Amino acid sequence: MIKNSLLALLIIPAAIVSASLVNTTRSPAADLSERYAWKPVRIGAGGWMRGMAVDPQHPAVRYARGDVDNLYRWDDVRKEWIPTKIAAAFPASIAAAPVQAGCGAIAIDPLNPKVVLCAYTFNRSADISSQYPSLGLNVYRSADGGRTFTAGSLSLKGSLENETFGERLAIDPNNDKIAYFGSPQDGLWRSQDGGKTWARVAIDLGGDGKTPLADARLPRFDAGGGKVNAFGMSVSRRIYLTTGPGSVLMSDDGGIQWRDIGAGAGIDRHPGFATVDRDGNLWVAEDGSSRIWRRSRAGEWKSVETHRGGVGGIAVDPKNAKRIFVNGWGGALSRSTDGGETWTDFGSGLKFSETQPIQWLRPSAIRPQGHGISDGGIYIDTNGTLWVPGANDGILAAHTNDAVDTAASPPVWSSFSQGIEEMVGMEIALPPGGKPILTVEDETLFTIDDPDKFTAKHFGVNLWDNNNGLSSSQDIAYCPNAPRFLAVTTDNFFAGNPQAATAHYSSYSTDGGDTWTPFPSITNGSHPCVLYDGLIAISALPEADRANPQEHANLVWVPTNKYSMNSPAPFYTRDGGKTWTQTHSFDGAPGASVFDACGQKYQLMGWQWGSWIAALQQHNLVADPKTPGTFYLHLAAGGFWRSTDGGETWTQTKGSGQVAGFAHHGRLAANPFRSGDLWFVDGYEGATEHGLWRSLDGGDSFKKLTGFEHCWALTLGKSARPGAYPAVYIYGKRSGNNRWGIFRSVDEGVSWDQISGYPMGLLDVPAGMAASWDRFGLIYLGFKGNSFAYGYPIKNASKPTTR
């Protein structure tokens, strides 16, 4: 397959005559969206699940939330999770342009399982905020089981995307017109019409009228504690509320008056997760400790000591208030069957089933049994099933049995994460004749054999060896004339010291991404400690070296810098990564300095010149596909540069000032059939100018193509017909077209057809994009919070159904 693909590349004319030099006839731009099918790439799980809600009376009704984007509802017929943050589900004001948002709180109506509330802050790029403003924290209501949502009346400060200590929303189990929302900066809010409109609840913590409550956290109802008349209706009498300052408050008159009931008790100033059992006991985790606290309906506080620290969740059996589970740091689990008096310790890490339905989640040498998970709480349904939002493992479930579950034989957990695709997508490699390789934050990358099955192959290096299981990729590249040779930049950037030897995982593959080997410099101890994450490119190889790329590959690497916005100057290697040398071409750049790290001195470029932040989804470094040793680089604040000697020296091109500056999420692509034929877009946010540029002379001059207001992603792929110019794809917005989406040109940018609005309806911001060189029209798209989708043209089709 590889051989045939490369042969096809060689017989296509090397220059592929420019459309601007020949007479061409093109029909007007068309909307081809209905002729395209879009599907999720089925990796499964990922993305750090933060919380969930399970209906106590209807166990199949459950929702889960991730930190970076979506709220998912469980479909019990299809046995998978369905994303709800799609264009068709939300008001037109939200669906008008891509938004980033993670659901921060969930509440299911205990009297009507079709009603669910969710809190969102919708953030948009500053580049489009004047036309499409961001939307403050608000509560959204669905009356049809999460299929459509209407906006509430709030617009508050703050965001709840990283919440792990419970749900800040609650609906009165005795009157579902009453709901409470604890906001992080604007206090407690109450709705008296089921979540449609909201009013602030006046709570003064100081009792002096000068200390209004700002961070209201977890409202909780005592369903069996009686009813009172308030607000012209019958409501639950007793409501509890934990707060950010550490108080535990209670109202005994339906929410009119509130008093501090934690003062003087050991829980005061330390409340975490909270729940109320069927007997009216309030259970509160003591933040950061192994203790939980119980307050009886009569008002007595009692501390309960569990086995493990960092209790993050408490689940009380809805059928038996004496049966309690707690979880803590790293997946620690304990159970009590006598109301918390004694506990069975099930260990410090969860035991995972060997037969996980999602292949990469099965215990293995690279993801060992009992590995740690995030502390997103614990929940139990009426069937006795335990549920845990388990970070990158998705949603975990265990069927418990007190008769057989012991410390020696703890409950076994399985991932119920089919349909959850919550990873932060980074870059995509689609080498000719090869498999898609998708890079992500936290889990490095996945190699895809079949995008429709949960068989994604995880990065084959053990991230749990002297690490916490995390390593985030920023870039990936393949050799233009030996495409089975790839390189990926990846490091434990967010969770540890990125300069530590145990944090470096950047690797190469010689078999198209099926297996990976850390660069020799990493394994032999000579790796520059500042060389992590960032941008990477691989030069075309001289014919004599193509058979042995791991020995002779010429790579350029522009690293990031966690400690400064001044990035290290580029490094290069000519021996496949055995040794790396830093260029001196930027020693005199404005703001350049010398940086001491790990006993060595390294050159830093000026402020913001390089990639500088690993979370940026940029692809501003490419190798010339035809000329060995030639590389092109767009620096955020440093202009456009070219090296013709393998990365040793760099020269700023004549056309450097003709493209956008500060293109922090910019993207550069090269026509693989012609030297120096480059395309560039400024990307998602921050650039001095927006649009699409092209150079035919390796950056010595750039021409801006008209017709695009915003260009956020870019790729080239197989041409529409033999001998024609490659197809060019842009994610963005055309002038005079209100629909955002993906546009394709088959005539070198003369005209553009729209092939998609929001793929699969997802409102998320795009990340990497790559088109196939083997099949015209096949395209993969990454998202900032919804993993990846792929699309392809279909014949004689009405609008395709993708979910």
Secondary structure, DSSP 8 states (H G I E B T S, - for coil): -HHHHHHHHHHS-SS---GGGS--------B-GGGEEEEE----B-S-EEEEEE-SS-TT-EEEEESSS-EEEEETTTTEEEE--BGGGS-HHHHTS--B----EEEE-TT-TT-EEEEEEEB--TTTTTTS--EEEEEEEESSSSS--EE-S--BS---TT--S--SEEE-TT-TT-EEEE-SSS-EEEESSSSSS-EE---BSSSSSS-B---EEEEEE-TTS-EEEETTEEEES-EEEEETTS-EEEESSSSS--EESSTTSTTTT-EEEEEE-TTS-EEEEETTSSEEEEE-TTS-EEEEE-SSSS--EEEE-TT-TT-EEEE-GGG-EEEESSTTSS-EE--SS-EE-S--SSGGGS--SSS-TT--------EE-TT-EEEEE-BTT-EEEEE--TTT--SSS--EEEE--TT-B---EEEEE--TTS--EEEETTBEEEE-S-TTTT--EE-SS-TTTTS-S-BEEEEEEEETTEEEEEEEEEE-TTTS-TTSGGGB--EEESSTTSS-EE-HHHHTT---TT--SSEEEE----GGGTT-HHHH--EEEE-B-TT-SS-B--EEESSTTS--EE-STTTTSTT-EEEEETTEEEEE-STT-S-B-TT---B-EEE-SSSTT-EEEEETTTEEEEESSTTSS-EE-TTGGGS-S--TT-EEEE-TTSTT-EEEE--SS--SS-SEEEESSTTS--EEESSEEEEEEEEEE--SSTTS--EEEEEEEETT----EEEEESSTTSS-EEEESSGGGB---EEEEEE-SSSTT-EEEEESSS-EEEEEE-SS--S----
